[in-house]
Amino acid sequence: MVDAPGTAPAIDAALVGALADEVLDWRHKAVPALRHGGTARDLASGSTALADLQTPVLTLESAALTHNRDRMAAWCREHGVLLAPHGKTTMAPSLWADQLEYGAWGITLATPAQLRVARRFGVHTLMLANSLTDPQAVRWVADEVAGGARIVSWVDDVRTVELIDEVLDATGDAATDAAGVRLEVVVELGGAGGRTGARSVASALDVARAVGASRHLSLAGVGGYEGSLAHTADETGLTAVRDYLTAVRALHERLLADGAYPGDALITAGGSAYFDDVVEILGPCATGAPAGTGRSGGPRVDVVLRSGAYLIHDDGFYRGISPFSRQGPDRPEGAAAFHSAMHAWARVVSAPEPGLAILDAGKRDLPVDEGMPVPQLIGPGLGAPMRPLTGARITAVNDQHCYLVTDPDDDTAPRPGDVVRLGLSHPCTAMDKWTLIPVIDDASRPEDAVVVDTVRTFF
Protein backbone atom coordinates (compact mmCIF):
# COMPACT_ATOMS: atom_id res chain seq x y z
CA MET A 1 0.00 0.00 0.00
CA VAL A 2 2.30 2.69 -1.27
CA ASP A 3 1.32 6.32 -1.46
CA ALA A 4 1.15 7.64 -4.98
CA PRO A 5 4.05 9.97 -5.78
CA GLY A 6 3.21 13.62 -5.30
CA THR A 7 0.01 13.06 -3.30
CA ALA A 8 1.26 15.06 -0.32
CA PRO A 9 4.54 16.50 0.95
CA ALA A 10 6.41 13.95 3.04
CA ILE A 11 7.08 16.59 5.72
CA ASP A 12 6.66 20.35 6.07
CA ALA A 13 10.09 21.66 5.08
CA ALA A 14 9.30 25.19 6.26
CA LEU A 15 8.45 24.06 9.78
CA VAL A 16 11.57 21.92 9.95
CA GLY A 17 13.71 24.79 8.65
CA ALA A 18 12.28 27.14 11.26
CA LEU A 19 13.90 25.04 14.00
CA ALA A 20 17.17 26.78 13.15
CA ASP A 21 15.65 30.06 14.32
CA GLU A 22 15.19 28.85 17.89
CA VAL A 23 16.87 31.23 20.34
CA LEU A 24 19.40 29.51 22.58
CA ASP A 25 19.29 30.01 26.33
CA TRP A 26 19.52 28.24 29.68
CA ARG A 27 17.38 25.32 28.44
CA HIS A 28 20.16 24.04 26.17
CA LYS A 29 22.63 22.47 28.56
CA ALA A 30 25.61 22.13 26.21
CA VAL A 31 25.40 25.76 25.08
CA PRO A 32 27.56 28.12 27.17
CA ALA A 33 26.13 31.39 28.46
CA LEU A 34 28.17 33.39 25.94
CA ARG A 35 26.04 31.86 23.16
CA HIS A 36 22.71 32.62 24.79
CA GLY A 37 20.59 34.99 22.76
CA GLY A 38 21.87 33.65 19.46
CA THR A 39 20.01 31.10 17.37
CA ALA A 40 20.65 27.50 16.50
CA ARG A 41 21.48 28.76 13.02
CA ASP A 42 24.16 31.03 14.47
CA LEU A 43 25.65 28.13 16.41
CA ALA A 44 25.86 26.07 13.22
CA SER A 45 27.29 28.80 11.01
CA GLY A 46 30.82 27.38 11.12
CA SER A 47 32.12 29.96 13.59
CA THR A 48 31.58 27.76 16.65
CA ALA A 49 34.34 25.31 17.45
CA LEU A 50 33.96 22.22 19.55
CA ALA A 51 36.12 24.02 22.11
CA ASP A 52 33.43 26.73 22.43
CA LEU A 53 30.93 24.28 23.91
CA GLN A 54 30.85 23.12 27.51
CA THR A 55 30.95 19.68 29.03
CA PRO A 56 29.27 17.36 29.27
CA VAL A 57 28.10 17.40 25.67
CA LEU A 58 26.75 14.87 23.19
CA THR A 59 27.75 15.52 19.59
CA LEU A 60 26.81 13.97 16.27
CA GLU A 61 29.29 13.69 13.42
CA SER A 62 28.11 14.90 10.02
CA ALA A 63 30.08 12.52 7.79
CA ALA A 64 28.90 9.47 9.76
CA LEU A 65 25.27 10.57 9.54
CA THR A 66 25.59 10.98 5.78
CA HIS A 67 27.35 7.64 5.35
CA ASN A 68 24.75 5.76 7.37
CA ARG A 69 21.81 7.44 5.65
CA ASP A 70 23.15 6.75 2.18
CA ARG A 71 24.25 3.20 2.98
CA MET A 72 20.84 2.13 4.25
CA ALA A 73 18.91 3.93 1.50
CA ALA A 74 21.02 2.28 -1.19
CA TRP A 75 20.73 -1.15 0.43
CA CYS A 76 16.94 -0.90 0.56
CA ARG A 77 16.78 0.12 -3.07
CA GLU A 78 19.05 -2.75 -4.08
CA HIS A 79 16.85 -5.25 -2.24
CA GLY A 80 13.51 -3.84 -3.36
CA VAL A 81 12.16 -2.99 0.09
CA LEU A 82 10.76 0.17 1.62
CA LEU A 83 12.06 1.92 4.73
CA ALA A 84 9.99 3.62 7.42
CA PRO A 85 12.73 4.53 9.93
CA HIS A 86 11.71 4.28 13.55
CA GLY A 87 11.63 7.94 14.49
CA LYS A 88 11.50 7.29 18.24
CA THR A 89 15.27 6.74 18.13
CA THR A 90 15.96 10.41 17.46
CA MET A 91 12.62 12.27 17.77
CA ALA A 92 14.32 14.80 15.52
CA PRO A 93 12.22 16.22 12.66
CA SER A 94 15.32 17.50 10.85
CA LEU A 95 16.73 13.96 10.71
CA TRP A 96 13.36 12.56 9.67
CA ALA A 97 13.25 15.11 6.86
CA ASP A 98 16.66 13.98 5.66
CA GLN A 99 15.62 10.34 5.69
CA LEU A 100 12.40 11.11 3.82
CA GLU A 101 14.26 13.17 1.23
CA TYR A 102 16.53 10.21 0.58
CA GLY A 103 13.75 7.76 -0.11
CA ALA A 104 12.07 6.73 3.15
CA TRP A 105 8.44 5.70 2.63
CA GLY A 106 7.35 7.19 5.94
CA ILE A 107 8.28 7.44 9.61
CA THR A 108 7.53 4.84 12.29
CA LEU A 109 6.71 5.89 15.84
CA ALA A 110 5.81 4.09 19.05
CA THR A 111 3.26 6.25 20.90
CA PRO A 112 0.40 8.65 20.13
CA ALA A 113 2.42 11.45 21.73
CA GLN A 114 5.20 10.81 19.24
CA LEU A 115 2.66 10.79 16.42
CA ARG A 116 1.56 14.27 17.48
CA VAL A 117 5.13 15.53 17.14
CA ALA A 118 5.35 14.10 13.65
CA ARG A 119 2.03 15.56 12.59
CA ARG A 120 3.04 18.95 14.01
CA PHE A 121 5.86 18.92 11.46
CA GLY A 122 3.63 17.72 8.67
CA VAL A 123 4.83 14.12 8.32
CA HIS A 124 2.24 12.61 6.01
CA THR A 125 2.85 8.84 6.13
CA LEU A 126 3.25 7.27 9.56
CA MET A 127 3.27 3.85 11.13
CA LEU A 128 2.40 3.40 14.78
CA ALA A 129 4.25 0.23 15.78
CA ASN A 130 1.77 -0.33 18.57
CA SER A 131 -1.93 -0.86 19.18
CA LEU A 132 -4.38 1.99 19.67
CA THR A 133 -6.22 1.28 22.92
CA ASP A 134 -6.51 4.77 24.43
CA PRO A 135 -9.90 6.22 23.38
CA GLN A 136 -8.55 9.75 23.02
CA ALA A 137 -5.73 8.51 20.81
CA VAL A 138 -8.21 6.54 18.66
CA ARG A 139 -10.31 9.65 18.11
CA TRP A 140 -7.27 11.81 17.38
CA VAL A 141 -5.89 9.36 14.81
CA ALA A 142 -9.29 9.15 13.13
CA ASP A 143 -9.42 12.93 12.85
CA GLU A 144 -5.91 13.08 11.40
CA VAL A 145 -6.73 10.39 8.84
CA ALA A 146 -9.95 12.21 7.93
CA GLY A 147 -7.79 15.30 7.38
CA GLY A 148 -5.57 13.51 4.87
CA ALA A 149 -2.78 11.91 6.89
CA ARG A 150 -1.92 8.26 6.46
CA ILE A 151 -1.43 6.45 9.78
CA VAL A 152 -1.08 2.68 9.90
CA SER A 153 -1.31 1.14 13.38
CA TRP A 154 -1.16 -2.42 14.73
CA VAL A 155 -3.65 -4.81 16.30
CA ASP A 156 -2.93 -8.11 18.04
CA ASP A 157 -6.20 -8.87 19.83
CA VAL A 158 -9.85 -9.13 18.86
CA ARG A 159 -10.66 -6.95 21.85
CA THR A 160 -8.55 -4.13 20.39
CA VAL A 161 -10.65 -4.26 17.21
CA GLU A 162 -13.83 -4.15 19.28
CA LEU A 163 -12.53 -1.25 21.37
CA ILE A 164 -11.71 0.90 18.33
CA ASP A 165 -15.14 0.21 16.85
CA GLU A 166 -16.82 1.11 20.15
CA VAL A 167 -14.88 4.38 20.46
CA LEU A 168 -15.61 5.49 16.92
CA ASP A 169 -19.24 4.41 17.10
CA ALA A 170 -19.67 6.48 20.24
CA THR A 171 -17.86 9.44 18.72
CA GLY A 172 -20.27 9.68 15.83
CA ASP A 173 -18.12 12.20 13.97
CA ALA A 174 -20.19 13.25 10.98
CA ALA A 175 -17.21 14.53 9.02
CA THR A 176 -15.27 11.32 9.60
CA ASP A 177 -18.26 9.14 8.72
CA ALA A 178 -18.97 11.18 5.60
CA ALA A 179 -15.39 10.78 4.46
CA GLY A 180 -15.72 7.01 4.78
CA VAL A 181 -12.62 6.92 6.98
CA ARG A 182 -11.29 3.50 7.86
CA LEU A 183 -8.17 3.21 9.98
CA GLU A 184 -5.52 1.02 8.40
CA VAL A 185 -4.15 -1.68 10.68
CA VAL A 186 -1.47 -4.34 10.51
CA VAL A 187 -2.11 -7.62 12.31
CA GLU A 188 0.87 -8.16 14.57
CA LEU A 189 2.29 -11.62 15.13
CA GLY A 190 4.46 -12.03 18.20
CA GLY A 191 6.45 -14.86 19.67
CA ALA A 192 6.76 -16.68 22.97
CA GLY A 193 8.71 -14.55 25.41
CA GLY A 194 8.52 -11.56 23.09
CA ARG A 195 6.71 -8.30 23.55
CA THR A 196 3.33 -7.63 21.92
CA GLY A 197 1.73 -9.61 19.12
CA ALA A 198 -0.68 -12.52 18.77
CA ARG A 199 1.11 -15.62 19.96
CA SER A 200 0.14 -17.92 17.10
CA VAL A 201 -0.79 -17.74 13.44
CA ALA A 202 -4.21 -19.10 14.34
CA SER A 203 -4.92 -16.31 16.84
CA ALA A 204 -3.56 -13.72 14.38
CA LEU A 205 -6.01 -15.03 11.77
CA ASP A 206 -8.83 -14.51 14.28
CA VAL A 207 -7.71 -10.89 14.68
CA ALA A 208 -7.58 -10.44 10.91
CA ARG A 209 -11.12 -11.80 10.58
CA ALA A 210 -12.29 -9.35 13.22
CA VAL A 211 -10.66 -6.53 11.27
CA GLY A 212 -12.45 -7.73 8.14
CA ALA A 213 -15.78 -7.50 9.96
CA SER A 214 -14.98 -4.15 11.59
CA ARG A 215 -17.02 -1.05 10.88
CA HIS A 216 -14.00 1.26 11.10
CA LEU A 217 -10.84 -0.70 10.24
CA SER A 218 -9.15 -1.92 7.09
CA LEU A 219 -6.57 -4.71 6.95
CA ALA A 220 -3.34 -3.20 5.61
CA GLY A 221 -1.00 -6.14 6.15
CA VAL A 222 0.93 -8.13 8.73
CA GLY A 223 4.10 -7.72 10.70
CA GLY A 224 5.80 -7.43 14.03
CA TYR A 225 9.14 -7.02 15.72
CA GLU A 226 11.80 -9.71 15.74
CA GLY A 227 14.22 -7.76 17.94
CA SER A 228 12.40 -8.67 21.14
CA LEU A 229 13.03 -12.37 20.51
CA ALA A 230 16.83 -12.26 20.39
CA HIS A 231 19.66 -10.07 21.58
CA THR A 232 22.61 -11.75 19.89
CA ALA A 233 23.82 -12.69 16.43
CA ASP A 234 24.84 -16.21 17.40
CA GLU A 235 23.14 -19.33 16.05
CA THR A 236 20.55 -19.42 18.82
CA GLY A 237 19.56 -15.80 18.35
CA LEU A 238 19.43 -15.94 14.58
CA THR A 239 17.42 -19.16 14.61
CA ALA A 240 14.80 -17.57 16.86
CA VAL A 241 14.58 -14.55 14.56
CA ARG A 242 14.32 -16.60 11.37
CA ASP A 243 11.72 -18.98 12.78
CA TYR A 244 9.62 -16.00 13.80
CA LEU A 245 9.94 -14.32 10.40
CA THR A 246 8.95 -17.57 8.71
CA ALA A 247 5.76 -17.54 10.78
CA VAL A 248 5.06 -13.91 9.74
CA ARG A 249 5.42 -14.99 6.13
CA ALA A 250 3.06 -17.93 6.66
CA LEU A 251 0.47 -15.57 8.16
CA HIS A 252 0.72 -13.23 5.18
CA GLU A 253 0.47 -16.06 2.66
CA ARG A 254 -2.63 -17.43 4.36
CA LEU A 255 -4.32 -14.02 4.33
CA LEU A 256 -3.34 -13.52 0.72
CA ALA A 257 -4.77 -16.91 -0.25
CA ASP A 258 -7.98 -16.12 1.63
CA GLY A 259 -8.36 -12.79 -0.17
CA ALA A 260 -8.38 -11.02 3.18
CA TYR A 261 -6.68 -7.84 1.97
CA PRO A 262 -9.20 -5.31 0.64
CA GLY A 263 -6.44 -3.51 -1.27
CA ASP A 264 -2.68 -3.41 -1.54
CA ALA A 265 -0.76 -4.81 1.42
CA LEU A 266 2.47 -4.44 3.36
CA ILE A 267 4.58 -6.75 5.48
CA THR A 268 6.60 -4.93 8.10
CA ALA A 269 9.42 -6.05 10.39
CA GLY A 270 13.04 -5.21 10.92
CA GLY A 271 14.82 -3.17 13.52
CA SER A 272 18.50 -2.28 13.10
CA ALA A 273 19.85 -5.66 14.20
CA TYR A 274 18.31 -8.26 11.87
CA PHE A 275 17.04 -6.41 8.81
CA ASP A 276 19.04 -8.66 6.49
CA ASP A 277 17.18 -11.71 7.80
CA VAL A 278 13.90 -9.86 7.33
CA VAL A 279 14.70 -9.23 3.67
CA GLU A 280 15.94 -12.78 3.10
CA ILE A 281 12.75 -14.35 4.43
CA LEU A 282 10.06 -11.75 3.74
CA GLY A 283 11.57 -10.06 0.68
CA PRO A 284 10.26 -12.69 -1.77
CA CYS A 285 6.71 -11.75 -0.75
CA ALA A 286 7.05 -8.30 -2.35
CA THR A 287 5.46 -8.08 -5.78
CA GLY A 288 7.29 -4.96 -6.91
CA ALA A 289 4.23 -4.13 -9.04
CA PRO A 290 2.53 -0.75 -9.41
CA ALA A 291 -0.28 -0.09 -6.96
CA GLY A 292 -3.26 -2.33 -7.65
CA THR A 293 -1.45 -4.55 -10.15
CA GLY A 294 0.12 -7.30 -8.09
CA ARG A 295 1.00 -10.79 -9.29
CA SER A 296 -1.85 -12.75 -10.87
CA GLY A 297 -4.15 -9.79 -10.42
CA GLY A 298 -3.70 -9.82 -6.64
CA PRO A 299 -2.75 -6.89 -4.45
CA ARG A 300 0.57 -5.18 -4.57
CA VAL A 301 2.65 -6.29 -1.59
CA ASP A 302 5.51 -4.24 -0.15
CA VAL A 303 8.02 -5.16 2.54
CA VAL A 304 8.61 -2.23 4.90
CA LEU A 305 11.63 -2.16 7.22
CA ARG A 306 11.47 -0.04 10.35
CA SER A 307 15.16 0.24 11.26
CA GLY A 308 15.82 3.35 13.33
CA ALA A 309 19.13 3.09 15.18
CA TYR A 310 21.16 2.67 11.97
CA LEU A 311 21.32 6.43 11.34
CA ILE A 312 23.16 7.21 14.57
CA HIS A 313 24.60 3.71 15.15
CA ASP A 314 26.94 3.29 18.13
CA ASP A 315 30.19 1.94 19.57
CA GLY A 316 28.47 -0.83 21.51
CA PHE A 317 25.39 -2.98 21.01
CA TYR A 318 24.60 -2.11 17.39
CA ARG A 319 28.22 -2.16 16.31
CA GLY A 320 28.35 -5.76 17.49
CA ILE A 321 25.06 -6.97 16.06
CA SER A 322 24.41 -4.93 12.90
CA PRO A 323 24.35 -7.02 9.71
CA PHE A 324 26.92 -4.65 8.21
CA SER A 325 29.33 -5.29 11.08
CA ARG A 326 29.20 -9.08 11.13
CA GLN A 327 32.13 -10.62 9.33
CA GLY A 328 32.24 -13.76 7.22
CA PRO A 329 32.35 -15.03 3.62
CA ASP A 330 28.56 -14.80 3.33
CA ARG A 331 28.44 -11.24 4.70
CA PRO A 332 30.35 -8.99 2.30
CA GLU A 333 28.68 -5.91 3.83
CA GLY A 334 31.22 -5.98 6.64
CA ALA A 335 33.54 -3.75 4.64
CA ALA A 336 30.92 -0.99 4.52
CA ALA A 337 29.70 -1.01 8.11
CA PHE A 338 27.72 1.81 9.62
CA HIS A 339 29.77 4.39 11.52
CA SER A 340 29.05 5.60 15.02
CA ALA A 341 27.83 9.17 14.65
CA MET A 342 27.55 9.94 18.36
CA HIS A 343 30.14 10.64 21.02
CA ALA A 344 30.05 12.18 24.46
CA TRP A 345 32.68 14.54 25.78
CA ALA A 346 33.14 14.67 29.56
CA ARG A 347 35.58 16.56 31.76
CA VAL A 348 37.54 15.26 34.74
CA VAL A 349 36.24 17.06 37.82
CA SER A 350 38.18 15.05 40.39
CA ALA A 351 41.10 12.63 40.62
CA PRO A 352 40.69 11.65 44.27
CA GLU A 353 42.98 8.61 44.32
CA PRO A 354 45.51 6.87 42.06
CA GLY A 355 43.78 5.12 39.18
CA LEU A 356 40.44 6.87 39.62
CA ALA A 357 39.04 9.93 37.90
CA ILE A 358 35.51 11.28 38.16
CA LEU A 359 33.90 12.74 35.03
CA ASP A 360 31.17 15.36 34.84
CA ALA A 361 28.70 13.20 32.87
CA GLY A 362 26.24 10.67 34.25
CA LYS A 363 22.96 8.89 33.62
CA ARG A 364 21.26 12.21 32.94
CA ASP A 365 23.62 12.68 30.00
CA LEU A 366 24.64 9.22 28.75
CA PRO A 367 22.98 5.89 27.96
CA VAL A 368 23.93 2.94 30.14
CA ASP A 369 21.13 0.43 29.48
CA GLU A 370 23.07 -1.44 26.75
CA GLY A 371 26.53 -1.16 28.25
CA MET A 372 28.83 1.33 29.92
CA PRO A 373 30.38 4.23 28.00
CA VAL A 374 33.78 3.36 26.57
CA PRO A 375 36.74 5.76 27.06
CA GLN A 376 38.34 6.39 23.67
CA LEU A 377 40.44 9.58 23.67
CA ILE A 378 41.79 12.03 26.24
CA GLY A 379 43.21 15.52 25.97
CA PRO A 380 43.92 18.61 28.05
CA GLY A 381 40.66 20.30 27.11
CA LEU A 382 37.61 20.25 24.87
CA GLY A 383 38.71 20.79 21.29
CA ALA A 384 42.37 20.10 22.12
CA PRO A 385 44.52 17.43 20.42
CA MET A 386 43.82 14.04 21.96
CA ARG A 387 45.56 10.72 22.40
CA PRO A 388 44.08 7.23 22.70
CA LEU A 389 43.03 6.33 26.22
CA THR A 390 44.00 2.67 26.41
CA GLY A 391 43.42 0.31 29.29
CA ALA A 392 40.80 2.56 30.90
CA ARG A 393 37.19 1.72 31.63
CA ILE A 394 34.07 3.19 33.14
CA THR A 395 33.08 1.06 36.13
CA ALA A 396 30.04 2.95 37.45
CA VAL A 397 27.74 5.79 36.48
CA ASN A 398 25.80 7.98 38.91
CA ASP A 399 23.20 10.58 38.03
CA GLN A 400 25.84 13.18 37.14
CA HIS A 401 29.19 11.39 37.37
CA CYS A 402 31.20 8.60 35.73
CA TYR A 403 33.91 6.58 37.48
CA LEU A 404 36.89 6.31 35.14
CA VAL A 405 39.41 3.67 36.25
CA THR A 406 42.95 3.75 34.85
CA ASP A 407 46.35 2.27 35.67
CA PRO A 408 47.33 3.73 39.08
CA ASP A 409 51.01 3.71 38.07
CA ASP A 410 50.45 5.61 34.81
CA ASP A 411 52.34 8.92 34.81
CA THR A 412 49.85 10.31 32.30
CA ALA A 413 46.78 9.58 34.42
CA PRO A 414 43.78 11.90 33.93
CA ARG A 415 43.89 15.19 35.83
CA PRO A 416 41.14 17.69 36.65
CA GLY A 417 40.27 19.66 33.54
CA ASP A 418 41.18 16.88 31.10
CA VAL A 419 38.47 15.90 28.61
CA VAL A 420 37.60 12.32 27.65
CA ARG A 421 35.76 11.31 24.49
CA LEU A 422 33.39 8.43 25.21
CA GLY A 423 31.97 5.87 22.84
CA LEU A 424 28.34 5.07 23.63
CA SER A 425 25.91 2.20 23.21
CA HIS A 426 22.24 2.54 22.19
CA PRO A 427 21.29 5.78 20.44
CA CYS A 428 17.65 5.46 21.55
CA THR A 429 18.59 6.28 25.13
CA ALA A 430 21.29 8.79 24.24
CA MET A 431 19.28 11.24 22.15
CA ASP A 432 16.47 11.58 24.68
CA LYS A 433 18.77 13.30 27.19
CA TRP A 434 19.46 16.30 24.95
CA THR A 435 17.11 18.91 23.50
CA LEU A 436 19.71 20.42 21.18
CA ILE A 437 22.63 18.38 19.84
CA PRO A 438 25.53 20.00 17.99
CA VAL A 439 26.60 18.32 14.76
CA ILE A 440 30.35 18.60 14.20
CA ASP A 441 32.38 17.98 11.09
CA ASP A 442 35.09 15.67 12.43
CA ALA A 443 35.00 13.84 15.75
CA SER A 444 38.38 12.22 15.09
CA ARG A 445 40.19 15.59 15.08
CA PRO A 446 38.59 17.63 17.87
CA GLU A 447 41.15 20.40 17.48
CA ASP A 448 39.72 21.14 14.03
CA ALA A 449 36.05 20.31 14.62
CA VAL A 450 33.42 23.02 14.17
CA VAL A 451 29.67 22.94 14.59
CA VAL A 452 28.03 22.67 11.17
CA ASP A 453 24.44 21.88 12.19
CA THR A 454 22.20 21.30 15.19
CA VAL A 455 19.57 18.64 15.84
CA ARG A 456 16.51 19.60 17.89
CA THR A 457 14.78 16.70 19.63
CA PHE A 458 11.22 16.39 20.98
CA PHE A 459 11.06 13.65 23.59
N, C-alpha and C positions, 0 to 999 in steps of 0.2 A: 504494500500500500504506500506507494511513493507519491509525494506531492508533485504535481505538475510544475515544471520549471516556470518561474516568473509569476506564480500565483500570489505570492506575498513575500515581502522582504524577510530574510532569515532572522534579522535582528535590526533594531533601530540604531543605525550608525551615528546619528546625531546625538542621541542620548548617551551612547557609549563614549563618544568623543568629548562630551561635556564633562566627563569625569576628570579630565585633565585640568579643568578650571576650579577644582575644589581648593579652597584656601587651607593651607596647612597651619596647624596650631598644636595645642597641648594634647589633643586626642591621638596624635600620630607619634607613637613612642620612640621610633628610631630617628625622628627628625629633630635636630637640635634647635634650641630656642632662637638662634640666629637666623633660621630659615622660616620661622613663623611669620605669617602674613603674606608669604609668597604662595604660589600655586603649585600643584603637582606638575604642571607643565614647566614651570620655572625650574623645579628640582631636576627634571629630566632633560634640560636644555643642553647638556654636555658640559656645563660649567661647575657641576657638583662632583667632586671626587669621592671615592669611597672613604677617604680620610676625613671628609667633612661630616660624615654621619656619626652617630654615637652608638655605643654598645649597650646592651646586646642588640644585634640587628640580624634579621633574615634577609638574604638577597637572592634574587634569581639571576641567572646568567643568560644573556640574550642569544648567544650562538647555540647553546644547548637547547633552549626552547625551540628555536627554528629547526634544528636538526631533528628533534623528536617529533615535532609537528609534521614535517615533510616526510620523515621516514614512515610514520604510521599511515599518513594519507596515501602515499605511494603503494604501500603494502596492501591496503584495502582495495585500491583500484586494481592492482595486479591479480587479486584473488576474487574479484567480483562481489565484494560485500560492502554494505553500508556501515557507517560509523555514526553513532549518537553518543559522543563522549559523556561520561558521567560528570556532570558539572558540579556535583557536591564536593569533589576533590578540591577545587579552587574557589568556587563561588565568586568568580571574577568575570564579569561581563566582557571585559576587554579581551580576555583569553578565549572566552566562548566565541566572540566575534571573529577572532583569528581562525579558530578551528572551523567555524562555519564558512568563512571565506575560502578556506582551502579544502572544501568538499564535504564537510560533515552534513549528514542528513538532518540532524536535529540535535538537541541537548537532552540528556537524561538527568533526572533529579530524583531525590529520595523522599521528600516531604512536601505537603502543600505549601508550607512557608517558603520553601526554596522555589516552588513553582511561581509564587507571587513575585519573587525577585526577578525571575526570568521574564515574566510577562511585563513587569515594570520597564524592562529594557527592550520590549518588543520581540522577544524570541517567539517565533511563530509555531515551530514544530517541536513538541516536547514529549518525552516519555517519563511517566512516573513509575519508577521501578518499585512499586508498592501498591497495596490495595487501598481504595478509598472507603473508609468506614466512618469517618467523622461527618456528620450531616452537613455542617457548615462548609466543609471542604467539597462535598458532593455538589452542593448548590453553586458554590463559586466556580468549580470546574465546568459545570453545565452552562453557566452564564458566559464564561470565556469561550467555550466551544460555540455557543450561539452567536458570539461576536466575531467569529472567524478563526480563532486559534485552533490548532490541532493538538490535542492532548490524549495520549494513549496511556491508560493505566492498567494495572494487573488485578486479576481475581484468582483466588485459590480455594474458594469455599462457596457452596450454594447459598449460604446465609448472606454472604457479601452481596451477591446478586440481588437477593430479596431486599436487603437493606437499601441499596441504591434505588431500586424501584419504589420502595415505600417513601423514601425521602422526596423523590421527584414527583411521585403522585401527590404527596401532601403539599408540595410547593405550588403546583398548579400554575406555573409561569406561562402565561399566554404567549409571550413572545417566543419562548423556548419551544413550546408545543407547536406553534405555527411554523417555526423553522424546521420542524421535523428532526430536532436534534437527538442523536443517539450517541452515547459516549462509547468510544472505541476501547475495548479491553483485550488484553492478552491473558490467556489461561496459563497460570504459572504452575509448573511441575517442580516439586522439591525433591529432597532425598532424605533418607533416614539420617538423623543427627544434624541435618542442615538447618537452614533458617526457615523462611516461609515457603509456601508451595504445597500443593496437593501431594500426598505421599505415595500415590500410585497412579499409573496411567488410567486405571478404571475410575478412580475418584476424580481425576482431571476431566475425563469424558463426561462425568455427571455435571461438573461445573460448566463445561462447554454447552451441554444440552440446556442447562438453566439459562445461560446467556442467550441461546437461540430462541428461548421462549420469553425472554425479557421484553418489557414494554419500552425500556429506555437504553438498552445496551446493544452493541454490535460486536461480533467476534472478529477481532483484528489479527489473531495469530496465537502463537504459543511461545513459551520461553521460560527463563529462570536464571538462576545464578549458580554457577559451578564452583565459585571461589569459596563458598561456605563449607564445601565438602572435603577440601584438601588445603594443606598449607605448605606443601613441599612439592618438589619436582622429581621425587624418586618414584620407583615403580608403583609403590602402594598408592601414592597421591595421584599419579597420572591415571592409574587404573580406575580409581574412584570417579575421577572427572570424566573419563571417556565412557564409562558405563552409564553415568548419568546423562551425558549428551546423547548417547544412543537411545535412551528412553525418551528424551525430548523429541528426537527425530521420529520415533515410533508413534508418539502422540500426534505429531503433525501429520504423518502419513495416514493415520486412521481418520483424522478429521477431514483431510483432503479427500479420501476415498468416500467418506460419508456425505460429501458436499456440504459440510458444515459452515464453510466460509461464505458469507454473503457477497463478498467482493474480493479484492486482492488481499494478500496475507503477508505477514512477516513472522520470522522466527528470530528471537532475540536471546542472546547469551553473551558471555565473554567479558570478564574484567580485564585487568592488565597482566594477569599471570598465566592464563591458559588460552588466550585467544587463538593461537595456532591450532589447538585441538578442536576448538569450536568450529573453525573453518574446515578442518579436515573431515569432521563428522557431519556437520550441518550444511556446509557449503554446497554439496551436491543437490540439496533441496531447492536452491535458488534457480528460478527459471531464466532470469536475465532477459525477460521479454518486456516489451512496452506495457504500460498499465492496461489491464483488461484483456491481454492477449497471451496468456500463459500457455504452457505446453498442452496439446490436445484440447484446446479451447478452455482449459481450466484457468484458475486465477493466477495472476502474477504472484510469485513468492520471492521475497527478499530476505536475506540474512542480515541482521543488524547487530553489530558489536556495540558494547557499551563501555569499552575501556576508558578509564579516566585518569589513572595515575601515570600513564605513559608520558604525558606532556611534561610533567615536572620530574618524574622518575626519582631515584634516590641512590644513596650509597649503602643501602642495607637490604631490606626485605626484597624489594622489586629488582634490585641489581642481581640478586641471587636466583630469582625465580622467573624473571622475564624470558619469554621464548627467544628473544634476541641476545640474551646473555648466556644461555646454555650452549655448551660446546659439544661438538661431536660431528661425525661424518654426515649424519642426516640432518644437521642443523647449520646450514651455511650462513644463516643470519648472524651468527656470533660475531662476525667481523664488522658488523654495522649495528652494534648494540646502541640502545638509548643511552644518553648521557645524563648524569645527575645535574639538574639545573638549579638546585637549591643548596645553599650553605648558610651556616650560622657563624657569626663572628662574636666572640665573647672575650671579655677582658679579665685578667687576673686581678682580683681585689684583695687577695690575701695569700701569703705563703707561710702558714703558721708553723710548719714543721718540715724537716727534710723529706722530700718525695711527695709532698702534698701541696697542691695549689687549688684555691677556690675561685671559680669563675662567676661572672655576674649574670649568668643566664640559667634559667631553671625550667620547671614544668610549665610555667606561664608563657614561656618563649619557645620551647623546643618539644618535639614529639619524643616520647619514650615508650609508647605502647608496643612497638615492633622492634625494640632494641635500643640500647644506649647510643647517644651521640659518639662519633668516632673522631678523636683528635687527628688532624691531618697536617696542619702547618702552624708555625708560631713565629711571631716577629715582635719588634719593640713597640709597635703601635698599629692602629688601624690604618691601612693603606701603605704601610711600610713594607720593604722587602721581607720575605719570609723564608724559612727553612723547614724541611720536613720534620715533623715531631714524631720520632719513632720510639717504639717501646712504651708509649703512654696510653692510658685508658681512662675512661670515665667510669667510676665505680658506683656512684650514687648521684641522684638528682633531687634536690628539694624544690620548693616552690620557686625560689629565685636564685638558686645556686647550683653549680656543678662541682663535684669532687674529682679533680684531675690528679691521678697518681702517676708519678714518674720515678725514675731511678734516683734514690736518695743520694747516691755518690756522683751524680752528674753535675759537672761544674757549670753547665749551661741550663740548669733547672729554671723553670718559669719564675719570674719575679713580678711583683705588683706593677701594673701598667702594661705588661705584655699582652698581646692579643693572639688568640687561638682561633684558627678556622676549623669548624666542626663539620664532618659529614653526618647526614641525618638519614633516618629511616622512616618511611611512610609519609608521603606528602599530604595525605588527607588530614592528618592531625598536626601538621606543621603550619599550613596556610591559615587555619582557623584562629591562630593566635595573633594575627597581624591584620590591621585594617588597611595599611598602605605598605606595599613591599617595593623597595627600589630594585630596578632591573639594571645590572651593570654589564659592561661589555667584555670583561675578562676576569674571571675569578681566579685564574691561575697566576696572574700577575697583579696582585692588589696595588702595587705601587703605581700602576698605570691605569687602573680601573676608574671609569667615570659612570655616573648614572645616566642611562640613555632612555629610560622609560620608568613608569610606575604602574603597579597593579593594585587596584582597589578591590577589596573583598567585601562580601556581604553575608557574614555568617550570623 
